Amino acid sequence: MASNRMQTVLFEELEQECLNTVRYIEALKASRLSRNQKEDILGDLSASITHLRIKTELFDKYFEELS
């Protein structure tokens, strides 16, 4: 079923982005980060959060179509 496959892909992508976000948060907890390292990690974290927003919007649209 295409809808089951689509759901699986959406969940996998959401899971991966959540894991990325957690990794960036954990990286920021390191005690010895240079200013450049912090800026890089914060940039990556910001991008990851944006991707999470997009993924959740896709979920909303997908589930609305199923209703």
Summary of the structure (lengths in Angstrom):
residues: 67
radius of gyration: 15.5
end to end distance: 16.5
largest distance: 49.8
contacts: 153
relative contact order: 0.15
helix: 88%
strand: 0%
